[in-house]
């Protein structure tokens, strides 16, 4: 396991723990009041939602293109991201690292060409 993969696992584990704590503390739909804060006139609430949607759209576009270029399945990670947010994106990065490490050395550079 590479240092990069270990770092990604640590970030994923920490984020899953934070998400689990948030669900435990405030419930499964506890994010709704914060996410919909713009309904009460908060322009920052609207900005955060739009920013998140733009970032996820760009990230998912990259995941699909990158996975196709590498011959990897992309749809499970899109589904994970649409349901669990960054957990799906981090999972793809780990999957991508593991797939790259299992390729023969002469093929590793070909995926980036």
Secondary structure, DSSP 4 states (H G I P E B T S, - for coil): --HHHHHHHHHHHHHHHHHHHHHHHH-TTTHHHHHTGGGGT-HHHHHHHHHHHHHHHHHHHHHHHHHHHHT---HHHHHHHHHHTHHHHHHHHHHHHHHHHHS-HHHHTGGG-
